[in-house]
Amino acid sequence: MKNNKGQAMVEFILILPVFLIIFLAVIDYSNILYQKYQLENKMESVIELYQNNKISEAYNLIGDNLLFTVDENNNITTFTIKQNIKILSPGLNLILGQNYEISSERVIYDET
């Protein structure tokens, strides 16, 4: 009978980095989805404040780390919020880059 205890340890050590990279990529991707969800919620609040002519409160809600633009043409208003997210996982940052930009855009048509 052979003793296979060493073989299992070698296989585990070889596959461990792959599992860690996949695990970190899943965490980063979950963070991107969560930040996108937060950005969408913030966009809804900002549009509501903007439509109620509370523009200063809308800009206070956005804060300094987000890029917010409003483009008004005739009866069409376009709201855009952009945010950079730092990617930490080794494999995902090669694909997406060190800083990944998420954005949310809404177009509102004013019929009045």
N, C-alpha and C positions, 0 to 999 in steps of 0.2 A: 504494500500500500504506500502511495505517495502522500506527502504532506503538502496540501494546497493552500495553507494559510498565507504564505508569502505572495502567492499569485493574486489573491483577492485584494491584498493591500496595494499592490502595484496597479491593478485595474482601477481601484478607487482613487488613487493619487493621479492617475492619468485623466480620469473623467471629471474630477472635482473642479478644475478651472472652467471647463465648459458649462457645468451647472451654475457656477458662480456668475459667469458672464450673462447667461440667460436670466438668472434671478435678478441681477442688477438692471438688465434691460427691461424686464417686466416692471420693476419699481419705477424706473424713469418714465416709461410709457404711461403708467398709471398716474404719475405726477403730471404729465402733459395733459392727459384727459381731465384730471381734476382742475388744473389751472384753466383749461378751456371752459369747463363748466362754470367756474367762478367768474370768468370774463364775460360769458353770456349773461349771467345773472346781473353783473354790474352794468352791462349794456342796457338791459331792460330798465334798471333803476335810473340810469342817466337819461335815457330817452323820456321817461315819465317826468323827471324833474325839468328837463329842457322844454318839454311841451307845456309845463305849468309856469314857464318863465322864471324858474329858479336856477338860473345858469351858474351863479357862483356856488351854490350848493352842489350842483352837478360836478363842477371842477374840483371841489373839495372831496367828493366821493371818489373821484378817479385817483387822486394822489399824484406823486411825482414819478413813480416808476413805470407809468403807462403813457403811451402816445395816443392822444385823443384828437381827432379832427372832425370838423363839421363843414360840409360843403352844401351851400344852399344855391340852387339854380331854379328860378321861377317857382314852381309849386313842389319841387322835389328837394328833400333834405336827405343827405347821406351822412350817417354817423359811422365812424371807424375808430376802433380801439385796438392797439397793438401792444404786445408784451413779449419780452425776451425771456426764455427759460434756459437756465444752464443745464446742460446734459452731462451727467457724471459717469455713466457706465462706459467702459472701455470700447465695446463694440458699437454701441448706438451713437456715440459721439463722432465716430468715423463716418457713419452714414448720414446723420442729421447735422453734424457740425457741433462746435462747442456751445454756441448759443442758438437755440431754435426759437423762431418767431411764430407766435400764435396771434390770430387776429379775429375780430368779430366786426361784421359790417351790417348795418340796417339801412334800408331806403324807405323813407316815409313820404307819401304823397299827400299834400295838403289840398283838399278840395275847396277850401274857402277862398 
